[in-house]
């Protein structure tokens, strides 16, 4: 459980650094972003490669998944703000 928290925090921070613009996320939301990104990356890996749906997506897959989640969340917040 602690490894998920630390992994999510690191992945979320990297995704926030790569994604352009300013995101108003605290530490908890950054951690949740990284964890969600890991699941999205694993799901995308499962779609592309196959295998077990609960496979580990690795660092790159997790970062890519977190960027996708962050882009989707940013787009949704811009749509609702309009």
Buried (B, 14 or more C-beta within 10 A) or exposed (E): EEEEBEBBBBBBBBBBEEBEEEBEBEEEBBBBBBBBBBBBBBBBBBEEEEEEEEBEBEBEBBBBBBBBBBBEBBEEEEEEEE
